[in-house]
Amino acid sequence: MRRGAACIVALAALLPTPAAAQCGGFLEDPCPLDAPRWVGEFTTLSANALIGGLTAGILQELRGASFAPAFVRGALGGAGVYAGKRIAAERFSGAGLIGRQVAAVGSSVVRNASDDVPALDRLILPVGPVRLYVTRSTGAVRPRIDALALGWTIYGVLEDEIDFDWSESLSAGAPVFVTRGKVIDRHHDGQTTGLAESGIVIVAGVPAFGAAHRRRVLAHERVHIIQGDHIFTTWTDPLEDLVLPRLPGGNTFDRFADIGISTSVLSLLVPLIPKYDDRPWEMESTFLAR
């Protein structure tokens, strides 16, 4: 029970959610932090490693296996997730794509540790609204559509007030859309200049905000995309594997697609921390992107 409670607390630190790229007002610079940069990096690395370790260790213990070996393997995978986020927050072209794949390998290591299979035997690699399920021992590669990500991508293409950005999408490894001179209205959460929602990114195309602000927003949202990937691979995908076969037509659906419910379901926790700047997943994205 103690380990379960610890896992819930640690997991909550990085839950993905539709997220605004701001700290206070949406044009403000990232919040100043008094601690040295290395302290923030070490804390972020430790949090990701702890979440990966607890996820794998507890799931193995629930299956009657040993906690410690799975914890160590999961922690190594969590460190890989941190490395992917660190890369994705950088400013070079392709940073998001590379970082997303590095983090996906880390998440796969956590998942494999949870299922007690070799660390790199199975890889789940997200590419836009599609995931590639790779089994290295057999050489099999199985593509599956992320249903919610595909739905949001279609919405973005059809929506008159936003445009698809090919260049930023290739760089991010996820669909990126830009508004036409407007900020984004989050209704109950107010306005923002960036949003990550079920595998896509929307940024405000307001030239007056400046190029530096836009680069920071994109970096911030790319980290949120990876947070969502990690929760899917380690938590909601196993849940889908458990539930879908019990539903009519579930096996057929599961052969070709994932529901991709991680962001939508976990965003229900947002009311528990109403203020953006108090949410640990926002702190991580803001820190890495500043």
C-alpha positions in Angstrom: 0.0 0.0 0.0 2.8 2.4 0.8 4.5 1.8 -2.5 1.1 2.2 -4.3 0.6 5.5 -2.6 4.1 6.6 -3.5 3.6 5.7 -7.1 0.4 7.7 -7.3 2.1 10.8 -5.8 5.0 10.4 -8.2 2.9 9.8 -11.2 0.8 12.9 -10.5 3.9 15.0 -10.8 4.1 14.5 -14.6 0.6 13.7 -15.7 -0.1 15.1 -19.2 -3.0 17.5 -19.8 -4.1 20.1 -22.2 -1.5 22.7 -21.2 -0.8 26.4 -21.6 2.7 27.6 -22.2 2.8 30.3 -19.7 4.0 31.2 -16.2 1.6 33.8 -15.0 0.5 36.0 -17.9 0.9 34.3 -21.3 3.4 36.8 -22.6 5.6 36.7 -19.5 9.1 35.0 -19.5 9.3 31.7 -17.7 9.2 32.0 -13.9 12.5 32.8 -12.3 14.0 30.1 -10.2 16.4 30.8 -7.4 18.1 27.4 -7.5 21.1 26.7 -9.9 20.2 25.2 -13.2 21.8 21.8 -12.3 19.5 21.5 -9.3 16.5 21.7 -11.6 18.0 19.2 -14.1 18.9 16.8 -11.3 15.4 17.1 -9.8 13.7 16.5 -13.2 15.9 13.5 -13.9 15.2 12.1 -10.5 11.5 12.5 -10.8 11.3 10.8 -14.1 13.5 7.9 -12.9 11.5 7.5 -9.8 8.2 7.4 -11.7 9.6 4.8 -14.1 11.0 2.7 -11.3 7.9 2.8 -9.2 5.7 2.0 -12.2 7.6 -1.1 -13.1 8.3 -2.2 -9.6 4.8 -2.0 -8.3 3.2 -3.7 -11.4 5.7 -6.5 -11.0 5.0 -6.9 -7.3 1.3 -7.0 -8.0 2.0 -9.9 -10.4 3.9 -11.7 -7.6 7.4 -11.0 -8.9 10.2 -9.0 -7.3 10.0 -5.3 -6.8 13.7 -4.3 -6.8 14.9 -5.6 -10.2 11.9 -4.1 -12.0 12.4 -0.8 -10.1 16.0 -0.6 -11.3 15.1 -1.3 -14.9 12.2 1.1 -14.8 14.3 3.8 -13.3 16.8 3.5 -16.2 13.9 3.8 -18.6 12.6 6.9 -16.8 16.0 8.4 -17.1 15.7 7.8 -20.9 12.4 9.6 -20.8 14.1 12.6 -19.2 16.8 12.6 -21.9 14.1 12.7 -24.6 12.4 15.6 -22.9 15.7 17.4 -22.6 16.4 17.0 -26.3 12.8 17.9 -27.3 13.0 21.2 -25.5 16.1 22.3 -27.5 15.9 24.8 -30.3 17.5 22.9 -33.3 15.4 21.6 -36.1 14.2 18.1 -35.5 14.7 18.3 -31.7 11.1 17.3 -31.0 11.2 14.3 -33.4 14.5 13.0 -32.0 13.5 13.7 -28.4 10.2 12.0 -28.8 11.8 8.9 -30.1 14.5 8.8 -27.4 11.7 9.2 -24.7 9.6 6.6 -26.4 12.5 4.1 -26.1 12.7 5.0 -22.4 9.0 4.5 -21.9 9.2 1.2 -23.7 11.9 0.1 -21.3 9.6 1.0 -18.4 6.8 -1.0 -20.0 9.0 -4.0 -20.6 10.2 -3.9 -17.0 6.6 -3.9 -15.9 5.9 -6.9 -18.0 9.2 -8.7 -17.2 10.4 -8.9 -20.8 13.9 -7.9 -22.1 14.5 -4.2 -21.9 14.5 -3.4 -25.6 12.5 -6.4 -27.0 9.4 -4.3 -27.6 9.4 -0.7 -28.7 6.4 1.6 -29.0 7.4 4.5 -31.3 5.0 7.4 -31.9 5.1 9.1 -35.3 2.5 11.8 -35.7 -1.0 10.2 -35.1 0.5 6.6 -35.7 2.4 4.3 -33.4 4.8 1.7 -34.5 4.9 -1.4 -32.4 8.2 -3.1 -32.9 9.1 -6.5 -31.7 12.9 -6.8 -32.1 13.1 -10.6 -31.4 10.9 -11.4 -34.4 11.5 -8.3 -36.5 7.7 -7.6 -36.6 6.6 -3.9 -37.0 2.9 -3.3 -36.5 1.4 0.2 -37.1 -1.6 1.3 -35.1 -3.5 4.6 -35.4 -4.0 6.8 -32.3 -7.7 7.4 -32.8 -7.9 10.6 -30.7 -4.7 12.1 -32.2 -6.1 11.3 -35.7 -9.4 13.0 -34.8 -7.7 16.1 -33.5 -5.4 16.2 -36.6 -8.4 16.0 -38.9 -10.1 18.8 -36.8 -7.0 21.0 -37.2 -6.9 20.4 -41.0 -10.6 21.3 -41.4 -10.6 24.2 -38.9 -10.6 27.5 -40.8 -8.9 29.6 -38.1 -5.7 27.5 -37.9 -3.1 26.3 -40.4 -1.0 23.2 -40.6 2.7 23.9 -40.2 4.7 21.3 -42.1 8.1 22.5 -41.0 7.3 22.6 -37.3 5.4 19.3 -37.5 8.4 17.5 -39.0 10.6 19.1 -36.3 8.2 18.1 -33.5 7.4 14.6 -34.7 3.7 15.6 -34.1 1.1 17.7 -36.0 1.6 21.4 -35.3 -1.1 24.0 -36.1 -0.8 27.8 -36.0 -3.7 30.2 -35.4 -4.2 33.1 -37.7 -3.2 36.1 -35.6 -5.1 35.0 -32.5 -4.4 33.7 -29.0 -6.0 30.4 -27.9 -9.1 30.5 -25.8 -9.1 27.7 -23.2 -12.5 28.9 -21.9 -12.5 28.1 -18.1 -8.7 28.3 -18.1 -8.4 31.6 -19.9 -6.2 32.5 -22.9 -2.9 31.0 -23.8 -0.3 31.0 -26.7 0.2 27.2 -26.8 -1.7 24.0 -26.3 -0.9 20.3 -26.5 -4.0 18.1 -27.0 -4.1 14.4 -27.6 -0.9 14.3 -29.7 -1.1 17.6 -31.5 0.2 21.1 -30.8 -1.5 24.4 -31.5 0.4 27.7 -31.1 -0.7 31.3 -31.5 0.4 32.8 -34.8 0.8 36.4 -33.5 3.9 38.0 -34.9 4.0 40.7 -32.3 4.8 38.1 -29.6 8.2 37.6 -31.2 10.2 34.7 -32.5 11.8 33.9 -29.1 8.4 33.5 -27.4 7.2 31.2 -30.2 10.3 29.0 -29.9 9.8 28.7 -26.2 6.1 27.8 -26.6 6.9 25.1 -29.1 9.6 23.6 -26.8 7.1 23.7 -23.9 4.4 21.9 -25.8 6.8 19.3 -27.2 7.6 18.3 -23.6 3.8 17.9 -23.0 3.5 15.6 -26.0 6.2 13.3 -24.5 4.5 13.4 -21.1 1.3 12.1 -22.9 3.3 9.4 -24.8 4.8 8.2 -21.5 1.5 7.9 -19.7 0.0 6.0 -22.7 2.8 3.5 -23.0 3.1 2.7 -19.3 -0.4 3.1 -18.1 -3.3 3.6 -20.4 -2.2 1.2 -23.2 -2.1 -1.7 -20.7 -5.5 -0.7 -19.6 -6.8 -0.7 -23.2 -5.3 -4.1 -23.7 -7.2 -5.3 -20.7 -10.6 -3.7 -21.5 -10.9 -3.7 -25.3 -11.1 -7.5 -25.7 -14.1 -7.6 -23.4 -16.0 -5.2 -25.6 -18.0 -6.0 -28.8 -15.6 -5.5 -31.7 -12.8 -4.6 -29.3 -10.4 -7.2 -30.6 -10.8 -6.0 -34.2 -10.4 -2.3 -33.1 -7.3 -3.2 -31.1 -5.6 -4.8 -34.1 -5.5 -1.5 -36.0 -5.9 1.4 -33.5 -5.4 2.8 -30.0 -8.0 4.9 -28.3 -5.2 7.2 -27.0 -7.1 8.2 -23.9 -4.2 9.3 -21.7 -4.6 13.1 -22.1 -8.4 13.1 -22.0 -8.8 10.9 -19.0 -6.0 12.3 -16.9 -7.0 15.9 -17.6 -9.9 15.2 -15.2 -7.3 15.7 -12.4 -6.7 19.3 -13.5 -9.5 20.6 -11.1 -7.4 19.3 -8.2 -4.7 21.8 -9.0 -6.7 24.7 -10.6 -3.7 27.1 -11.0 -1.4 26.3 -14.0 1.8 27.4 -12.3 1.2 25.0 -9.4 0.9 21.9 -11.6 4.1 19.8 -11.5 3.8 18.8 -15.1 3.7 22.5 -16.0 6.7 23.2 -13.8 8.6 20.5 -15.7 7.7 21.9 -19.2 8.4 25.5 -18.2 11.8 24.6 -16.7 13.0 22.5 -19.6 11.8 25.1 -22.2 13.1 28.3 -20.6 
